[in-house]
């Protein structure tokens, strides 16, 4: 954590700093709020605001439960400070924390809770700035639900924020009104607003807001039928988008461009990347919806009920986890739970093929044995990392020495496998359906130790490849770039050996 942040003593400076930082640069917000420890801050108001900043950043990253718990902690600090000062009627810090909690709940569909928190914050707020932001949020909410507000009022707020140099709120108001027009299919109005917002965000160099608006622009083009242009925007965003939450949304939007044209293999590719990414970074807000969509697509469009059940189960587990933390079981979360509960009550397995001819081992065709092992081991480690396990406990779960585990990761990194990139990068070109099939296969091995998983994989893939070369050992040796004695050893247990 940057020590200079701790030295900020004035509450108004904290409010300005925290309310803007994540929306200006998510990378800076991560560095300030996710890498530090606010237990060292003695002043309760500053501690509350720092916790609010951390909760806001986690929310921008889509870490639903982490954000809620941290914002709850911020509220506890603020309420304790308020009590120690004799319960003053006006309290800017507690008002701000309630505001951020309101934004959080509204963002994730808990509209009643959000509006209630805005009203509580309004009673506590002192500054004209915070009052105006709260008035805007309540007005925007009423416009969205169709009661008590109109587009003229929304445009008043856009003008108000511009005139008062509240640049971030100006951009938020533009994007939200554009969304309203897009839903109403008033596309010209939506385009004009987003174009002005993009220019404004670029002028003031707010990269996070530029990316948000570009994503909205791409989605608007998709809804207008300009699919190729929309895909181009989404592809460009995938290359360097800051926000992990936004990347999940971009991948979902790209999925829709292919799904709408019946290109289901491509849709599966992008949606599979979105699900893997959301699992890896705990973007729980997106997983139930993504898994419901993937399950329905696998079941209804690709006729893979077993694969559909696999994804329904992932979505079910996340939806139940969210419910345990106070999020209502409704909408996509409720639907994915129902889909899983209505599944056939028999065991299921991942079929040999996904879409058009993809087999869990198809990626290995034309690859050396060394490359095959690298690809499998990378996916096995990646799947464990995505599962939410505590990283320090992974070596023990895999029954590996810690030094051995990190040596394997280091070797794979040296071979060009990048665990940190978004999405993960490979030194080899693999088809999307091959990656999806391999990922599904590897999921079934995550309860095994490292040696057990590798042994099972070797037996099954050698059997598959042996069949592909007509059960000819010399051909298999040549195909895998290994010696003939090694082939004899690897095929001795197979039926056709």
C-alpha positions in Angstrom: 0.0 0.0 0.0 1.3 3.5 -0.8 2.2 5.1 2.5 1.2 8.5 1.1 -2.4 7.4 1.2 -2.3 6.9 4.9 -1.1 10.5 5.5 -4.3 12.0 4.0 -6.0 13.5 7.0 -8.9 15.5 5.7 -12.1 13.5 5.2 -13.1 15.5 2.1 -9.8 14.5 0.5 -10.4 10.9 1.3 -13.9 11.1 -0.2 -12.6 12.7 -3.4 -9.7 10.2 -3.7 -11.7 7.1 -3.1 -14.8 8.0 -5.1 -12.7 8.7 -8.2 -9.8 6.3 -8.1 -11.2 3.0 -9.3 -13.3 4.7 -12.0 -10.2 6.5 -13.3 -7.8 3.6 -13.3 -8.6 0.1 -12.0 -4.9 -0.8 -11.9 -4.2 2.1 -9.6 -7.1 1.2 -7.4 -5.8 -2.4 -7.1 -2.4 -1.1 -6.1 -3.8 1.2 -3.4 -6.7 -0.8 -2.0 -6.0 -4.5 -2.7 -2.3 -4.6 -1.8 -2.4 -2.9 1.6 -3.5 -3.5 5.2 -5.8 -0.9 6.7 -5.5 -2.3 10.2 -2.6 0.1 10.7 -4.9 3.1 10.3 -5.8 4.4 13.7 -8.5 7.0 12.8 -11.9 5.1 12.5 -13.2 7.5 9.8 -10.2 7.0 7.6 -10.3 3.3 8.2 -14.0 3.2 7.2 -13.2 5.1 4.0 -10.2 3.0 3.2 -12.4 -0.2 3.7 -15.0 1.4 1.5 -12.4 2.0 -1.2 -11.4 -1.6 -1.0 -15.0 -2.8 -1.2 -15.6 -0.5 -4.2 -12.5 -1.9 -6.0 -13.6 -5.5 -5.3 -17.0 -4.6 -6.7 -15.4 -3.2 -9.8 -13.5 -6.6 -10.1 -16.8 -8.5 -9.7 -15.7 -10.1 -6.4 -19.2 -10.0 -5.0 -18.8 -11.7 -1.6 -15.4 -10.0 -0.9 -16.9 -6.6 -1.8 -20.0 -7.1 0.4 -18.0 -8.3 3.4 -15.6 -5.4 3.1 -18.3 -2.8 2.7 -20.1 -4.3 5.7 -16.8 -3.8 7.6 -16.6 -0.2 6.4 -20.1 0.4 7.7 -19.1 -1.1 11.1 -16.1 1.2 11.4 -18.2 4.3 10.4 -21.0 3.4 12.8 -18.6 2.9 15.7 -17.0 6.3 14.9 -20.4 7.9 14.8 -21.3 6.3 18.2 -18.0 7.4 19.8 -18.9 11.0 18.7 -22.3 10.9 20.4 -24.4 9.9 17.3 -24.3 13.2 15.4 -27.3 13.7 13.0 -25.0 14.5 10.1 -22.0 12.3 9.3 -20.3 12.5 5.9 -18.3 9.4 6.3 -21.2 7.2 7.3 -23.2 8.8 4.5 -20.5 8.0 1.9 -20.2 4.3 3.1 -24.0 3.9 2.8 -23.8 5.5 -0.7 -21.2 3.0 -1.8 -23.2 0.1 -0.4 -26.2 1.4 -2.2 -24.3 1.4 -5.5 -23.1 -2.1 -4.8 -26.5 -3.5 -4.1 -28.1 -1.8 -7.1 -25.4 -2.9 -9.4 -26.0 -6.5 -8.6 -29.8 -6.4 -8.8 -30.8 -5.7 -5.2 -32.7 -2.5 -6.1 -34.8 -2.2 -3.0 -31.7 -2.4 -0.7 -29.9 0.1 -2.9 -32.6 2.7 -2.8 -33.0 2.3 1.0 -29.3 2.9 1.5 -29.3 6.0 -0.8 -32.1 7.4 1.4 -30.2 6.7 4.6 -27.1 8.4 3.1 -29.2 11.4 2.1 -30.3 11.9 5.7 -26.7 11.8 6.9 -24.9 13.7 4.1 -23.5 17.2 4.7 -21.8 18.3 1.5 -23.6 19.6 -1.6 -21.5 17.2 -3.7 -22.6 14.1 -1.9 -26.2 15.3 -1.8 -26.2 15.8 -5.6 -24.7 12.4 -6.3 -27.4 10.8 -4.1 -30.2 12.8 -5.7 -28.9 11.7 -9.1 -28.7 8.0 -8.2 -32.3 8.0 -6.9 -33.5 9.8 -10.0 -31.7 7.4 -12.3 -33.2 4.4 -10.3 -36.7 5.8 -10.8 -36.1 6.4 -14.5 -35.0 2.8 -14.8 -38.0 1.4 -13.1 -40.3 3.8 -15.0 -41.7 5.8 -12.1 -41.2 9.4 -10.9 -38.4 10.5 -13.3 -37.9 11.3 -17.0 -35.2 11.8 -19.6 -35.3 15.6 -19.2 -34.3 15.1 -15.6 -31.5 12.7 -16.6 -30.2 15.3 -19.1 -30.3 17.9 -16.3 -28.0 15.8 -14.2 -25.6 15.3 -17.2 -25.4 19.1 -17.5 -25.1 19.6 -13.8 -22.2 17.3 -13.4 -20.4 18.9 -16.4 -20.9 22.4 -15.1 -19.7 21.4 -11.6 -16.6 19.6 -13.1 -17.7 16.3 -11.6 -16.3 14.5 -14.5 -16.7 10.9 -13.4 -20.4 11.4 -12.5 -20.8 13.2 -15.8 -19.6 10.1 -17.6 -21.7 7.7 -15.4 -24.8 9.8 -16.1 -24.2 9.7 -19.9 -23.6 6.0 -20.0 -26.7 5.3 -17.9 -29.0 7.4 -20.0 -27.6 5.8 -23.2 -28.4 2.4 -21.7 -32.0 3.6 -21.1 -32.3 4.8 -24.7 -30.8 1.5 -26.0 -33.3 -0.5 -24.0 -36.1 1.7 -25.5 -34.6 1.1 -29.0 -34.0 4.8 -29.5 -30.6 4.0 -31.0 -29.7 7.5 -32.4 -30.0 9.1 -29.0 -28.0 6.3 -27.4 -25.2 6.7 -30.1 -25.0 10.4 -29.7 -24.6 10.1 -25.9 -22.0 7.4 -26.0 -20.0 9.3 -28.7 -19.9 12.4 -26.5 -19.0 10.3 -23.4 -16.2 8.5 -25.3 -14.7 11.9 -26.4 -15.0 13.3 -22.9 -13.4 10.3 -21.2 -10.5 10.3 -23.7 -10.0 14.1 -23.2 -9.6 13.7 -19.5 -7.6 10.4 -19.9 -9.9 8.1 -17.9 -8.9 4.7 -19.3 -11.4 2.7 -17.3 -14.3 4.8 -18.3 -13.2 4.8 -22.0 -13.3 1.0 -21.9 -16.7 0.9 -20.2 -18.1 3.2 -22.9 -16.4 1.3 -25.8 -18.0 -1.9 -24.5 -21.4 -0.2 -24.3 -20.8 1.1 -27.9 -20.0 -2.4 -29.1 -23.1 -3.8 -27.5 -25.3 -1.0 -29.0 -23.9 -1.8 -32.5 -24.7 -5.5 -31.9 -28.3 -4.6 -31.0 -28.5 -2.4 -34.1 -27.4 -5.4 -36.3 -23.9 -4.1 -37.0 -22.4 -7.4 -35.8 -19.0 -7.2 -37.6 -18.3 -3.8 -36.2 -19.3 -4.9 -32.7 -17.0 -7.9 -32.9 -14.1 -5.7 -33.9 -14.6 -3.5 -30.8 -14.9 -6.5 -28.5 -11.8 -8.1 -29.9 -9.8 -4.9 -29.4 -11.0 -4.6 -25.8 -9.9 -8.2 -25.1 -6.4 -7.2 -25.9 -5.9 -4.8 -23.0 -9.0 -4.2 -20.9 -8.0 -3.2 -17.3 -11.0 -4.6 -15.4 -11.4 -8.3 -14.9 -15.1 -7.8 -14.4 -15.3 -5.9 -17.7 -13.4 -8.5 -19.6 -16.0 -11.1 -18.5 -18.7 -8.8 -19.8 -16.8 -8.3 -23.1 -16.4 -12.1 -23.6 -20.2 -12.5 -22.9 -21.0 -9.8 -25.5 -18.8 -11.5 -28.1 -20.6 -14.7 -27.3 -23.9 -13.1 -28.2 -22.6 -11.9 -31.6 -21.9 -15.5 -32.7 -24.9 -17.0 -30.9 -27.3 -14.7 -32.7 -26.0 -15.9 -36.1 -26.2 -19.6 -35.1 -22.4 -20.0 -34.9 -22.6 -22.1 -31.7 -19.0 -23.4 -31.8 -17.6 -19.9 -31.7 -20.2 -18.9 -29.1 -19.0 -21.8 -26.9 -15.4 -20.7 -27.3 -16.0 -17.2 -26.0 -18.5 -18.2 -23.3 -16.1 -20.9 -22.1 -13.4 -18.3 -21.8 -15.8 -16.1 -19.8 -16.6 -18.9 -17.4 -13.0 -19.9 -16.9 -12.0 -16.2 -16.4 -14.9 -15.6 -13.9 -14.0 -18.7 -11.9 -10.3 -17.8 -11.8 -10.9 -14.3 -10.5 -14.0 -15.0 -8.3 -16.3 -12.9 -10.5 -19.3 -14.6 -8.9 -21.8 -12.1 -10.2 -21.4 -13.4 -13.7 -21.0 -17.2 -13.2 -24.7 -18.2 -12.7 -25.8 -16.3 -15.8 -22.8 -17.6 -17.9 -23.4 -21.2 -16.8 -27.1 -21.0 -17.4 -26.5 -19.7 -20.9 -23.8 -22.3 -21.6 -25.9 -25.1 -20.2 -28.9 -24.1 -22.3 -26.8 -23.8 -25.4 -25.1 -27.2 -24.9 -28.5 -28.8 -24.2 -30.7 -27.1 -26.8 -28.3 -26.2 -29.6 -25.5 -28.8 -29.4 -27.5 -31.7 -27.9 -25.1 -32.3 -25.1 -27.2 -32.8 -22.0 -24.3 -34.2 -20.0 -22.2 -31.1 -20.7 -25.2 -28.9 -19.9 -25.5 -30.5 -16.5 -21.8 -29.9 -15.8 -22.3 -26.2 -16.3 -25.6 -26.0 -14.5 -23.8 -27.5 -11.5 -21.1 -24.8 -11.5 -23.8 -22.1 -11.7 -25.8 -23.8 -9.0 -22.9 -23.9 -6.5 -22.1 -20.2 -7.0 -25.8 -19.2 -6.8 -26.2 -21.1 -3.5 -23.0 -19.6 -2.2 -24.3 -16.1 -3.0 -27.6 -16.9 -1.3 -25.7 -18.0 1.8 -24.2 -14.4 1.9 -27.6 -12.7 1.6 -28.2 -12.3 -2.1 -31.7 -13.2 -3.1 -32.1 -16.4 -5.2 -33.9 -14.8 -8.2 -33.4 -14.2 -11.9 -30.6 -16.2 -13.5 -29.4 -17.4 -10.1 -32.8 -19.0 -9.5 -33.1 -20.4 -13.0 -29.7 -22.2 -12.9 -30.5 -23.7 -9.5 -33.8 -25.0 -11.0 -32.1 -26.4 -14.1 -29.6 -28.3 -11.9 -32.3 -29.6 -9.6 -34.4 -30.7 -12.6 -31.5 -32.7 -14.2 -31.8 -36.4 -14.7 -31.0 -38.0 -11.3 -28.3 -40.3 -12.8 -24.6 -40.0 -13.1 -23.3 -38.0 -16.0 -20.0 -37.8 -17.8 -18.5 -35.5 -20.4 -19.0 -36.9 -23.8 -16.2 -37.6 -26.3 -17.1 -34.7 -28.5 -18.1 -31.0 -28.1 -19.8 -29.5 -31.1 -18.3 -30.6 -34.4 -15.9 -33.4 -33.8 -13.9 -32.1 -30.8 -12.6 -34.7 -28.5 -10.9 -34.1 -25.1 -7.7 -35.4 -26.6 -8.1 -33.9 -30.1 -5.6 -31.1 -29.2 -2.8 -33.7 -29.1 -3.0 -34.6 -32.8 0.2 -33.4 -34.5 1.9 -32.5 -31.2 5.0 -34.0 -29.6 4.7 -36.0 -26.4 6.5 -33.2 -24.6 4.1 -30.6 -25.8 1.1 -32.8 -25.0 2.3 -33.2 -21.4 2.9 -29.5 -21.0 -0.6 -28.6 -22.3 -2.3 -31.1 -20.0 -0.2 -30.1 -16.9 -0.8 -26.4 -17.6 -4.6 -26.9 -17.8 -4.5 -29.1 -14.6 -2.8 -26.5 -12.6 -4.9 -23.7 -14.1 -8.1 -25.6 -13.2 -7.0 -25.8 -9.6 -6.1 -22.1 -9.5 -9.6 -21.3 -10.9 -11.4 -23.5 -8.4 -10.8 -20.9 -5.6 -8.5 -23.2 -3.6 -6.0 -21.3 -1.3 -2.8 -21.2 -3.4 -0.5 -22.1 -0.5 -2.5 -25.3 0.0 -2.3 -26.5 -3.6 1.0 -28.4 -3.3 -0.5 -30.4 -0.5 -3.8 -31.1 -2.3 -1.8 -32.3 -5.3 0.5 -34.4 -3.0 3.6 -32.5 -4.2 6.4 -30.9 -2.4 6.1 -27.2 -2.5 9.4 -26.9 -4.3 8.3 -29.5 -6.9 5.0 -27.7 -7.5 6.8 -24.4 -8.2 9.4 -26.1 -10.3 6.6 -27.4 -12.5 5.0 -24.0 -12.8 8.4 -22.4 -13.6 9.1 -25.0 -16.3 5.7 -24.4 -17.9 6.3 -20.6 -17.8 9.7 -21.0 -19.4 8.0 -23.1 -22.2 5.7 -20.1 -23.0 2.6 -20.9 -20.8 1.4 -17.7 -19.1 -0.7 -18.3 -16.0 -1.2 -14.5 -15.3 -2.5 -13.2 -18.7 -6.2 -12.6 -19.3 -7.1 -14.9 -20.9 -4.3 -17.4 -20.4 -1.8 -17.6 -23.2 -0.4 -20.7 -24.9 2.8 -21.1 -26.9 0.8 -23.3 -29.4 -2.3 -22.6 -31.4 -5.3 -24.7 -30.3 -8.8 -24.6 -31.5 -11.4 -23.2 -29.1 -13.5 -26.3 -29.2 -10.4 -28.4 -28.4 -9.6 -26.2 -25.4 -13.2 -26.4 -24.1 -13.2 -30.2 -24.4 -9.9 -30.5 -22.6 -11.0 -28.1 -19.9 -14.1 -30.3 -19.3 -12.0 -33.4 -19.1 -9.5 -31.9 -16.7 -12.3 -30.8 -14.4 -13.0 -34.4 -13.7 -9.4 -35.0 -12.5 -9.2 -32.2 -9.9 -10.0 -34.5 -7.0 -6.9 -36.7 -7.8 -3.3 -36.2 -6.8 -0.8 -34.9 -9.3 0.6 -38.4 -10.1 -2.9 -40.0 -10.2 -4.2 -37.4 -12.7 -1.1 -37.6 -14.9 -1.2 -41.4 -14.9 -4.9 -41.5 -15.9 -4.4 -38.9 -18.5 -1.4 -40.8 -20.0 -3.3 -44.0 -20.2 -6.3 -42.5 -21.9 -4.6 -40.2 -24.3 -2.1 -42.9 -25.5 -5.1 -45.2 -26.1 -6.7 -42.5 -28.2 -3.6 -41.6 -30.2 -2.7 -45.3 -30.7 -6.1 -45.7 -32.3 -5.5 -42.7 -34.5 -2.3 -44.1 -36.0 -4.0 -47.5 -36.8 -2.4 -49.2 -33.7 1.0 -49.0 -35.4 3.8 -48.5 -32.7 6.3 -47.2 -35.1 3.8 -44.6 -36.4 3.0 -43.6 -32.8 6.7 -43.2 -32.0 7.2 -40.9 -35.0 4.0 -39.0 -34.3 5.0 -38.3 -30.7 8.7 -37.8 -31.4 9.7 -40.4 -28.8 11.7 -43.6 -29.0 10.2 -47.0 -30.0 11.1 -48.6 -26.5 9.2 -45.7 -24.9 6.2 -46.5 -27.1 6.4 -50.2 -26.0 6.4 -49.2 -22.4 3.4 -46.8 -22.8 1.2 -49.1 -24.8 1.9 -52.4 -23.0 -1.3 -52.3 -21.0 -3.6 -51.4 -23.9 -5.9 -54.0 -25.4 -4.6 -53.6 -29.0 -1.0 -53.4 -28.0 
